[in-house]
């Protein structure tokens, strides 16, 4: 099973992990953080019109689970290295800083406009919150980007190979 989640956390370890364990199927790692998501994030920012060098808030859904926040911080560091620009992780719900707080902070610190990189897979409530963050540019969710499809396939192959090697269906 390949969960379509961008970070570890409660849903992966508890909801999905327990259900997969009962069904005897292995669970792949979350899609992020991963270097393969960086091109997708950068492409989405360019498509939104964000100029090169613009400070960026990487906006994740959010979770009370510290593993999810850590994963967002790691993905932000990967994106910052690629963009050669400041990138700060923030959250649409359940964690801080909020996306609006991070946008305001980066704008104050850098003295210029800020872009939001949507670290979401699909449009919806959280994507709407990103548009209301005060950022000059907000990228589209990642869901249909080819890099995401490639990563899903990579995760599927990994968990399938693991199952074949171990002969088990145990979950993470």
DRENVEXTI-647452 format. One record per residue: y, z, x of N, C-alpha, C in turn. Coordinates in steps of 0.001 Angstrom, whole numbers, plus 500000, padded with zeros to 6 digits. Example, Ala and Ser with C-alpha at 12.3 -4.5 7.8 and 13.67 -1.06 7.14 Angstrom:
BEGIN
npy = 494310; npz = 507800; npx = 513190; capy = 495500; capz = 507800; capx = 512300; cpy = 496700; cpz = 507800; cpx = 513200
npy = 497750; npz = 507080; npx = 512850; capy = 498940; capz = 507140; capx = 513670; cpy = 500030; cpz = 507870; cpx = 512900
END
This chain:
BEGIN
npy = 498833; npz = 500000; npx = 500839; capy = 500000; capz = 500000; capx = 500000; cpy = 501230; cpz = 500000; cpx = 500885
npy = 502186; npz = 499150; npx = 500552; capy = 503446; capz = 499098; capx = 501277; cpy = 504549; cpz = 499558; cpx = 500337
npy = 505011; npz = 500794; npx = 500504; capy = 506099; capz = 501275; capx = 499644; cpy = 507402; cpz = 500553; cpx = 499980
npy = 508093; npz = 500114; npx = 498973; capy = 509373; capz = 499446; capx = 499195; cpy = 510471; cpz = 500497; cpx = 499244
npy = 510448; npz = 501244; npx = 500342; capy = 511413; capz = 502308; capx = 500605; cpy = 511962; cpz = 502112; cpx = 502010
npy = 513226; npz = 502431; npx = 502207; capy = 513855; capz = 502238; capx = 503505; cpy = 513788; cpz = 503470; cpx = 504400
npy = 513249; npz = 504573; npx = 503894; capy = 513156; capz = 505771; capx = 504721; cpy = 512003; cpz = 506645; cpx = 504252
npy = 511647; npz = 507560; npx = 505120; capy = 510660; capz = 508572; capx = 504768; cpy = 511324; cpz = 509555; cpx = 503806
npy = 510558; npz = 510437; npx = 503265; capy = 511118; capz = 511447; capx = 502382; cpy = 510144; cpz = 511822; cpx = 501299
npy = 510658; npz = 512511; npx = 500317; capy = 509833; capz = 513087; capx = 499259; cpy = 508981; cpz = 512052; cpx = 498531
npy = 509584; npz = 510958; npx = 498112; capy = 508826; capz = 509976; capx = 497330; cpy = 507658; cpz = 509416; cpx = 498132
npy = 507887; npz = 509161; npx = 499419; capy = 506816; capz = 508613; capx = 500248; cpy = 505748; cpz = 509663; cpx = 500533
npy = 506163; npz = 510843; npx = 500955; capy = 505181; capz = 511850; capx = 501352; cpy = 504495; cpz = 512507; cpx = 500166
npy = 505182; npz = 512678; npx = 499082; capy = 504614; capz = 513414; capx = 497955; cpy = 504138; cpz = 512483; cpx = 496844
npy = 505056; npz = 511824; npx = 496178; capy = 504664; capz = 510984; capx = 495031; cpy = 503672; cpz = 509897; cpx = 495430
npy = 504086; npz = 509065; npx = 496363; capy = 503250; capz = 507936; capx = 496761; cpy = 502056; cpz = 508414; cpx = 497576
npy = 502309; npz = 509317; npx = 498509; capy = 501225; capz = 509823; capx = 499356; cpy = 500092; cpz = 510447; cpx = 498561
npy = 500433; npz = 511264; npx = 497583; capy = 499391; capz = 511908; capx = 496771; cpy = 498663; cpz = 510896; cpx = 495896
npy = 499384; npz = 509975; npx = 495294; capy = 498737; capz = 508964; capx = 494451; cpy = 497828; cpz = 508068; cpx = 495283
npy = 498295; npz = 507673; npx = 496446; capy = 497469; capz = 506824; capx = 497319; cpy = 496246; cpz = 507585; cpx = 497805
npy = 496426; npz = 508854; npx = 498111; capy = 495289; capz = 509670; capx = 498539; cpy = 494229; cpz = 509756; cpx = 497460
npy = 494646; npz = 509967; npx = 496216; capy = 493686; capz = 510022; capx = 495101; cpy = 492970; cpz = 508687; cpx = 494918
npy = 493699; npz = 507594; npx = 495174; capy = 493109; capz = 506262; capx = 495005; cpy = 492336; cpz = 505810; cpx = 496244
npy = 492480; npz = 506555; npx = 497333; capy = 491770; capz = 506201; capx = 498553; cpy = 492338; cpz = 504990; cpx = 499274
npy = 493633; npz = 504773; npx = 499135; capy = 494250; capz = 503644; capx = 499826; cpy = 495249; cpz = 504152; cpx = 500860
npy = 495364; npz = 503452; npx = 501985; capy = 496331; capz = 503864; capx = 503004; cpy = 497753; cpz = 503481; cpx = 502595
npy = 498702; npz = 504195; npx = 503149; capy = 500112; capz = 503934; capx = 502866; cpy = 500802; cpz = 503539; cpx = 504162
npy = 501486; npz = 502420; npx = 504126; capy = 502251; capz = 501961; capx = 505293; cpy = 503484; cpz = 502827; cpx = 505477
npy = 504050; npz = 502727; npx = 506663; capy = 505308; capz = 503409; capx = 506957; cpy = 506422; cpz = 502801; cpx = 506104
npy = 507505; npz = 503543; npx = 505906; capy = 508640; capz = 502952; capx = 505180; cpy = 509177; cpz = 501762; cpx = 505956
npy = 509966; npz = 500951; npx = 505312; capy = 510506; capz = 499753; capx = 505953; cpy = 511514; cpz = 500081; cpx = 507053
npy = 512186; npz = 501191; npx = 506912; capy = 513172; capz = 501550; capx = 507922; cpy = 512942; cpz = 502956; cpx = 508431
npy = 513623; npz = 503311; npx = 509475; capy = 514492; capz = 502452; capx = 510259; cpy = 513653; cpz = 501465; cpx = 511072
npy = 514224; npz = 500282; npx = 511300; capy = 513501; capz = 499252; capx = 512034; cpy = 514495; cpz = 498235; cpx = 512588
npy = 514308; npz = 497822; npx = 513835; capy = 515198; capz = 496815; capx = 514411; cpy = 515211; cpz = 495510; cpx = 513611
npy = 514120; npz = 495210; npx = 512917; capy = 514045; capz = 493992; capx = 512125; cpy = 514999; cpz = 493971; cpx = 510947
npy = 515511; npz = 495124; npx = 510544; capy = 516474; capz = 495171; capx = 509441; cpy = 517899; cpz = 494885; cpx = 509909
npy = 518144; npz = 494981; npx = 511199; capy = 519493; capz = 494771; capx = 511728; cpy = 520017; cpz = 493360; cpx = 511419
npy = 519226; npz = 492302; npx = 511658; capy = 519751; capz = 490969; capx = 511308; cpy = 520074; cpz = 490830; cpx = 509822
npy = 519280; npz = 491442; npx = 508978; capy = 519547; capz = 491381; capx = 507536; cpy = 520859; cpz = 492085; cpx = 507209
npy = 521061; npz = 493260; npx = 507764; capy = 522304; capz = 493999; capx = 507529; cpy = 523506; cpz = 493217; cpx = 508047
npy = 523382; npz = 492662; npx = 509253; capy = 524487; capz = 491888; capx = 509833; cpy = 524773; cpz = 490623; cpx = 509013
npy = 523721; npz = 489945; npx = 508579; capy = 523915; capz = 488747; capx = 507743; cpy = 524630; cpz = 489087; cpx = 506449
npy = 524225; npz = 490184; npx = 505818; capy = 524859; capz = 490578; capx = 504556; cpy = 526332; cpz = 490932; cpx = 504763
npy = 526645; npz = 491598; npx = 505880; capy = 528047; capz = 491922; capx = 506165; cpy = 528875; cpz = 490655; cpx = 506361
npy = 528330; npz = 489697; npx = 507109; capy = 529037; capz = 488417; capx = 507300; cpy = 529251; cpz = 487712; cpx = 505964
npy = 528214; npz = 487701; npx = 505130; capy = 528319; capz = 487040; capx = 503820; cpy = 529372; cpz = 487711; cpx = 502942
npy = 529577; npz = 489021; npx = 503131; capy = 530598; capz = 489742; capx = 502364; cpy = 531998; cpz = 489471; cpx = 502902
npy = 532082; npz = 488844; npx = 504082; capy = 533379; capz = 488519; capx = 504659; cpy = 533905; cpz = 489501; cpx = 505674
npy = 533102; npz = 490497; npx = 506052; capy = 533563; capz = 491497; capx = 507024; cpy = 533731; cpz = 490851; cpx = 508398
npy = 534911; npz = 490947; npx = 508995; capy = 535136; capz = 490372; capx = 510325; cpy = 534352; cpz = 491115; cpx = 511408
npy = 534007; npz = 490417; npx = 512471; capy = 533333; capz = 491041; capx = 513614; cpy = 534187; cpz = 492199; cpx = 514127
npy = 533536; npz = 493262; npx = 514531; capy = 534223; capz = 494425; capx = 515073; cpy = 534707; cpz = 495425; cpx = 514043
npy = 534527; npz = 495106; npx = 512766; capy = 534953; capz = 496017; capx = 511702; cpy = 534086; cpz = 497271; cpx = 511704
npy = 534682; npz = 498466; npx = 511589; capy = 533874; capz = 499676; capx = 511434; cpy = 533062; cpz = 499586; cpx = 510140
npy = 531860; npz = 500148; npx = 510189; capy = 530921; capz = 499998; capx = 509084; cpy = 530350; cpz = 501349; cpx = 508664
npy = 530210; npz = 501507; npx = 507361; capy = 529446; capz = 502620; capx = 506805; cpy = 528118; cpz = 502040; cpx = 506337
npy = 527023; npz = 502548; npx = 506901; capy = 525685; capz = 502175; capx = 506441; cpy = 525375; cpz = 503069; cpx = 505256
npy = 525334; npz = 502491; npx = 504068; capy = 525231; capz = 503268; capx = 502831; cpy = 523806; cpz = 503260; cpx = 502299
npy = 523138; npz = 504396; npx = 502441; capy = 521773; capz = 504588; capx = 501949; cpy = 521813; cpz = 505270; cpx = 500583
npy = 520691; npz = 505227; npx = 499887; capy = 520614; capz = 505848; capx = 498564; cpy = 520881; cpz = 507346; cpx = 498641
npy = 520234; npz = 508011; npx = 499574; capy = 520399; capz = 509447; capx = 499733; cpy = 519188; cpz = 510219; cpx = 499277
npy = 519008; npz = 511390; npx = 499858; capy = 517869; capz = 512241; capx = 499561; cpy = 518184; cpz = 513645; cpx = 500043
npy = 517551; npz = 514626; npx = 499457; capy = 517680; capz = 515985; capx = 499965; cpy = 516706; cpz = 516226; cpx = 501117
npy = 515817; npz = 515281; npx = 501351; capy = 514832; capz = 515398; capx = 502430; cpy = 515492; cpz = 515014; cpx = 503753
npy = 515489; npz = 515904; npx = 504747; capy = 516150; capz = 515602; capx = 506020; cpy = 515545; cpz = 514401; cpx = 506755
npy = 514282; npz = 514082; npx = 506481; capy = 513678; capz = 512903; capx = 507129; cpy = 514401; cpz = 511632; cpx = 506712
npy = 514789; npz = 511540; npx = 505454; capy = 515494; capz = 510359; capx = 504964; cpy = 516864; cpz = 510234; cpx = 505622
npy = 517571; npz = 511346; npx = 505744; capy = 518880; capz = 511317; capx = 506405; cpy = 518735; cpz = 510912; cpx = 507866
npy = 517725; npz = 511438; npx = 508534; capy = 517469; capz = 511074; capx = 509925; cpy = 517171; cpz = 509592; cpx = 510075
npy = 516400; npz = 509049; npx = 509142; capy = 516097; capz = 507617; capx = 509185; cpy = 517364; cpz = 506779; cpx = 509014
npy = 518254; npz = 507192; npx = 508117; capy = 519515; capz = 506467; capx = 507926; cpy = 520379; cpz = 506546; cpx = 509191
npy = 520412; npz = 507695; npx = 509825; capy = 521168; capz = 507838; capx = 511079; cpy = 520598; cpz = 506925; cpx = 512162
npy = 519281; npz = 506841; npx = 512239; capy = 518656; capz = 505968; capx = 513235; cpy = 518962; cpz = 504496; cpx = 512961
npy = 518924; npz = 504089; npx = 511682; capy = 519240; capz = 502701; capx = 511351; cpy = 520706; cpz = 502408; cpx = 511648
npy = 521583; npz = 503378; npx = 511398; capy = 523007; capz = 503201; capx = 511711; cpy = 523210; cpz = 502990; cpx = 513210
npy = 522481; npz = 503726; npx = 514033; capy = 522593; capz = 503567; capx = 515487; cpy = 522122; cpz = 502176; cpx = 515915
npy = 521044; npz = 501685; npx = 515320; capy = 520560; capz = 500339; capx = 515631; cpy = 521613; cpz = 499292; cpx = 515260
npy = 522225; npz = 499459; npx = 514096; capy = 523241; capz = 498507; capx = 513646; cpy = 524484; cpz = 498576; cpx = 514527
npy = 524897; npz = 499771; npx = 514914; capy = 526082; capz = 499932; capx = 515781; cpy = 525871; cpz = 499234; cpx = 517115
npy = 524680; npz = 499366; npx = 517664; capy = 524373; capz = 498717; capx = 518932; cpy = 524473; cpz = 497200; cpx = 518808
npy = 523986; npz = 496672; npx = 517710; capy = 524026; capz = 495225; capx = 517478; cpy = 525452; cpz = 494735; cpx = 517236
npy = 526184; npz = 495441; npx = 516398; capy = 527536; capz = 495006; capx = 516021; cpy = 528582; cpz = 495310; cpx = 517082
npy = 528267; npz = 496250; npx = 517979; capy = 529249; capz = 496718; capx = 518951; cpy = 530498; cpz = 497214; cpx = 518234
npy = 530268; npz = 497991; npx = 517182; capy = 531340; capz = 498556; capx = 516363; cpy = 530875; cpz = 499915; cpx = 515860
npy = 531803; npz = 500789; npx = 515467; capy = 531396; capz = 502077; capx = 514918; cpy = 530628; cpz = 501892; cpx = 513609
npy = 529522; npz = 502602; npx = 513484; capy = 528733; capz = 502605; capx = 512249; cpy = 528392; cpz = 504051; cpx = 511935
npy = 528657; npz = 504444; npx = 510714; capy = 528373; capz = 505812; capx = 510269; cpy = 527474; cpz = 505753; cpx = 509045
npy = 526415; npz = 506549; npx = 509042; capy = 525527; capz = 506631; capx = 507882; cpy = 526175; cpz = 507503; cpx = 506815
npy = 525977; npz = 507108; npx = 505559; capy = 526473; capz = 507881; capx = 504415; cpy = 525534; cpz = 507620; cpx = 503242
npy = 525774; npz = 508341; npx = 502135; capy = 524788; capz = 508357; capx = 501058; cpy = 525431; cpz = 508215; cpx = 499680
npy = 524757; npz = 507459; npx = 498827; capy = 525239; capz = 507235; capx = 497463; cpy = 524946; cpz = 508423; cpx = 496555
npy = 523969; npz = 509257; npx = 496940; capy = 523668; capz = 510458; capx = 496147; cpy = 522899; cpz = 511461; cpx = 496996
npy = 522879; npz = 512694; npx = 496554; capy = 522013; capz = 513761; capx = 497053; cpy = 522251; cpz = 514226; cpx = 498482
npy = 523137; npz = 513604; npx = 499230; capy = 523376; capz = 514014; capx = 500612; cpy = 524821; cpz = 513692; cpx = 500990
npy = 525235; npz = 514246; npx = 502102; capy = 526589; capz = 514031; capx = 502588; cpy = 526544; cpz = 513524; cpx = 504001
npy = 527559; npz = 512784; npx = 504406; capy = 528752; capz = 512468; capx = 503642; cpy = 528468; cpz = 511432; cpx = 502565
npy = 529288; npz = 511454; npx = 501530; capy = 529195; capz = 510400; capx = 500525; cpy = 529744; cpz = 509128; cpx = 501153
npy = 529476; npz = 508017; npx = 500531; capy = 529973; capz = 506740; capx = 501045; cpy = 531502; cpz = 506744; cpx = 501042
npy = 532113; npz = 507225; npx = 499969; capy = 533573; capz = 507282; capx = 499905; cpy = 534162; cpz = 508158; cpx = 501000
npy = 533534; npz = 509300; npx = 501267; capy = 534004; capz = 510184; capx = 502344; cpy = 533921; cpz = 509493; cpx = 503701
npy = 532811; npz = 508822; npx = 503944; capy = 532625; capz = 508148; capx = 505232; cpy = 533595; cpz = 506986; cpx = 505398
npy = 533836; npz = 506237; npx = 504327; capy = 534803; capz = 505131; capx = 504385; cpy = 536184; cpz = 505687; cpx = 504720
npy = 536605; npz = 506727; npx = 504023; capy = 537923; capz = 507319; capx = 504269; cpy = 538031; cpz = 507857; cpx = 505695
npy = 536998; npz = 508527; npx = 506168; capy = 537003; capz = 509085; capx = 507520; cpy = 537093; cpz = 507980; cpx = 508573
npy = 536283; npz = 506942; npx = 508434; capy = 536315; capz = 505845; capx = 509408; cpy = 537655; cpz = 505111; cpx = 509380
npy = 538198; npz = 504922; npx = 508203; capy = 539502; capz = 504253; capx = 508097; cpy = 540582; cpz = 505076; cpx = 508797
npy = 540538; npz = 506385; npx = 508626; capy = 541507; capz = 507264; capx = 509279; cpy = 541319; cpz = 507248; cpx = 510789
npy = 540079; npz = 507350; npx = 511238; capy = 539788; capz = 507396; capx = 512674; cpy = 540104; cpz = 506084; cpx = 513382
npy = 539889; npz = 504960; npx = 512718; capy = 540068; capz = 503659; capx = 513372; cpy = 541391; cpz = 502989; cpx = 513025
npy = 542030; npz = 503454; npx = 511966; capy = 543313; capz = 502885; capx = 511576; cpy = 543226; cpz = 501507; cpx = 510944
npy = 542053; npz = 501158; npx = 510451; capy = 541907; capz = 499838; capx = 509846; cpy = 540921; cpz = 499849; cpx = 508698
npy = 540706; npz = 498677; npx = 508117; capy = 539764; capz = 498582; capx = 506998; cpy = 538323; cpz = 498796; cpx = 507455
npy = 537492; npz = 499174; npx = 506507; capy = 536095; capz = 499515; capx = 506760; cpy = 535213; cpz = 498675; cpx = 505846
npy = 534049; npz = 498305; npx = 506357; capy = 533042; capz = 497600; capx = 505559; cpy = 531899; cpz = 498547; cpx = 505237
npy = 531233; npz = 498293; npx = 504128; capy = 530031; capz = 499039; capx = 503768; cpy = 528840; cpz = 498087; cpx = 503846
npy = 527848; npz = 498477; npx = 504629; capy = 526583; capz = 497751; capx = 504706; cpy = 525623; cpz = 498427; cpx = 503740
npy = 525261; npz = 497722; npx = 502705; capy = 524353; capz = 498258; capx = 501698; cpy = 522957; cpz = 498397; cpx = 502292
npy = 522506; npz = 499633; npx = 502434; capy = 521151; capz = 499922; capx = 502917; cpy = 520285; cpz = 500252; cpx = 501703
npy = 520312; npz = 499307; npx = 500779; capy = 519565; capz = 499392; capx = 499525; cpy = 518758; cpz = 498110; cpx = 499386
npy = 517696; npz = 498167; npx = 498614; capy = 516879; capz = 496972; capx = 498415; cpy = 517279; cpz = 496163; cpx = 497189
npy = 517923; npz = 496785; npx = 496223; capy = 518206; capz = 496079; capx = 494972; cpy = 519531; cpz = 496542; cpx = 494374
npy = 520114; npz = 495707; npx = 493518; capy = 521319; capz = 496136; capx = 492806; cpy = 520974; cpz = 497224; cpx = 491798
npy = 521986; npz = 497931; npx = 491357; capy = 521775; capz = 498987; capx = 490374; cpy = 522881; cpz = 500024; cpx = 490475
npy = 522585; npz = 501226; npx = 490031; capy = 523569; capz = 502305; capx = 489996; cpy = 524134; cpz = 502595; cpx = 491381
npy = 523254; npz = 502720; npx = 492370; capy = 523736; capz = 503053; capx = 493709; cpy = 524596; cpz = 501939; cpx = 494281
npy = 524222; npz = 500694; npx = 494075; capy = 525036; capz = 499574; capx = 494558; cpy = 526416; cpz = 499601; cpx = 493901
npy = 526482; npz = 499975; npx = 492644; capy = 527767; capz = 500119; capx = 491967; cpy = 528630; cpz = 501187; cpx = 492605
npy = 528019; npz = 502271; npx = 493036; capy = 528769; capz = 503339; capx = 493712; cpy = 529359; cpz = 502839; cpx = 495026
npy = 528639; npz = 501963; npx = 495705; capy = 529156; capz = 501435; capx = 496974; cpy = 530415; cpz = 500609; cpx = 496741
npy = 530414; npz = 499827; npx = 495675; capy = 531589; capz = 498994; capx = 495367; cpy = 532809; cpz = 499853; cpx = 495041
npy = 532593; npz = 501079; npx = 494604; capy = 533700; capz = 501974; capx = 494255; cpy = 534101; cpz = 502888; cpx = 495420
npy = 533644; npz = 502588; npx = 496632; capy = 533840; capz = 503479; capx = 497779; cpy = 535196; cpz = 503364; cpx = 498448
npy = 535957; npz = 502332; npx = 498128; capy = 537232; capz = 502126; capx = 498794; cpy = 537135; cpz = 501231; cpx = 500019
npy = 535962; npz = 500688; npx = 500304; capy = 535790; capz = 499795; capx = 501445; cpy = 536414; cpz = 498429; cpx = 501150
npy = 536857; npz = 497765; npx = 502203; capy = 537438; capz = 496430; capx = 502051; cpy = 536360; cpz = 495391; cpx = 501757
npy = 535162; npz = 495608; npx = 502285; capy = 534035; capz = 494690; capx = 502076; cpy = 532785; cpz = 495508; cpx = 501807
npy = 531976; npz = 495073; npx = 500867; capy = 530697; capz = 495742; capx = 500561; cpy = 529630; cpz = 494661; cpx = 500512
npy = 528612; npz = 494815; npx = 501318; capy = 527559; capz = 493803; capx = 501376; cpy = 526579; cpz = 493948; cpx = 500216
npy = 525861; npz = 492881; npx = 499981; capy = 524820; capz = 492871; capx = 498948; cpy = 523598; cpz = 493646; cpx = 499433
npy = 522769; npz = 494124; npx = 498513; capy = 521510; capz = 494774; capx = 498901; cpy = 520627; cpz = 493829; cpx = 499718
npy = 519691; npz = 494389; npx = 500431; capy = 518859; capz = 493649; capx = 501379; cpy = 517668; cpz = 492927; cpx = 500773
npy = 517268; npz = 493292; npx = 499570; capy = 515994; capz = 492912; capx = 498983; cpy = 515446; cpz = 491535; cpx = 499214
npy = 516231; npz = 490473; npx = 499020; capy = 515664; capz = 489133; capx = 499122; cpy = 515925; cpz = 488468; cpx = 500465
npy = 516353; npz = 489224; npx = 501458; capy = 516581; capz = 488655; capx = 502783; cpy = 515230; cpz = 488370; cpx = 503453
npy = 515094; npz = 487233; npx = 504133; capy = 513823; capz = 486897; capx = 504788; cpy = 513339; cpz = 487954; cpx = 505782
npy = 514245; npz = 488652; npx = 506449; capy = 513831; capz = 489693; capx = 507388; cpy = 513106; cpz = 490829; cpx = 506673
npy = 513517; npz = 491131; npx = 505454; capy = 512849; capz = 492183; capx = 504676; cpy = 511444; cpz = 491730; cpx = 504306
npy = 511316; npz = 490488; npx = 503868; capy = 509988; capz = 489957; capx = 503541; cpy = 509082; cpz = 489993; cpx = 504764
npy = 509621; npz = 489627; npx = 505910; capy = 508830; capz = 489669; capx = 507139; cpy = 508391; cpz = 491069; cpx = 507494
npy = 509257; npz = 492039; npx = 507289; capy = 508918; capz = 493429; capx = 507581; cpy = 507861; cpz = 493954; cpx = 506605
npy = 507955; npz = 493577; npx = 505350; capy = 506939; capz = 493974; capx = 504374; cpy = 505577; cpz = 493434; cpx = 504811
npy = 505549; npz = 492199; npx = 505217; capy = 504304; capz = 491593; capx = 505681; cpy = 503786; cpz = 492310; cpx = 506931
npy = 504689; npz = 492632; npx = 507849; capy = 504305; capz = 493372; capx = 509054; cpy = 503686; cpz = 494721; cpx = 508698
npy = 504313; npz = 495435; npx = 507776; capy = 503782; capz = 496740; capx = 507363; cpy = 502412; cpz = 496589; cpx = 506689
npy = 502258; npz = 495548; npx = 505862; capy = 500982; capz = 495299; capx = 505198; cpy = 499889; cpz = 495027; cpx = 506229
npy = 500191; npz = 494174; npx = 507190; capy = 499200; capz = 493864; capx = 508230; cpy = 498824; cpz = 495107; cpx = 509017
npy = 499813; npz = 495922; npx = 509342; capy = 499561; capz = 497139; capx = 510112; cpy = 498632; cpz = 498088; cpx = 509380
npy = 498912; npz = 498341; npx = 508112; capy = 498087; capz = 499284; capx = 507358; cpy = 496694; cpz = 498690; cpx = 507094
npy = 496620; npz = 497371; npx = 506935; capy = 495332; capz = 496713; capx = 506720; cpy = 494494; cpz = 496784; cpx = 507995
npy = 495107; npz = 496508; npx = 509143; capy = 494390; capz = 496600; capx = 510418; cpy = 493929; cpz = 498023; cpx = 510678
npy = 494781; npz = 498992; npx = 510372; capy = 494418; capz = 500406; capx = 510551; cpy = 493202; cpz = 500742; cpx = 509707
npy = 493199; npz = 500280; npx = 508500; capy = 492080; capz = 500557; capx = 507593; cpy = 490799; cpz = 499911; cpx = 508106
npy = 490910; npz = 498695; npx = 508608; capy = 489732; capz = 498001; capx = 509140; cpy = 489211; cpz = 498700; cpx = 510388
npy = 490117; npz = 499164; npx = 511248; capy = 489707; capz = 499840; capx = 512489; cpy = 489067; cpz = 501197; cpx = 512227
npy = 489620; npz = 501933; npx = 511280; capy = 489111; capz = 503275; capx = 511021; cpy = 488044; cpz = 503305; cpx = 509936
npy = 488012; npz = 502233; npx = 509147; capy = 487044; capz = 502203; capx = 508057; cpy = 487348; cpz = 503205; cpx = 506957
npy = 488604; npz = 503659; npx = 506934; capy = 488966; capz = 504666; capx = 505936; cpy = 490093; cpz = 504172; cpx = 505050
npy = 490284; npz = 504878; npx = 503990; capy = 491390; capz = 504586; capx = 503077; cpy = 492364; cpz = 505714; cpx = 503043
npy = 492367; npz = 506565; npx = 504079; capy = 493255; capz = 507727; capx = 504043; cpy = 494703; cpz = 507315; cpx = 504120
npy = 495547; npz = 508091; npx = 503470; capy = 496976; capz = 507813; capx = 503465; cpy = 497619; cpz = 508528; cpx = 504640
npy = 498902; npz = 508161; npx = 504861; capy = 499679; capz = 508753; capx = 505965; cpy = 499728; cpz = 510242; cpx = 505906
END
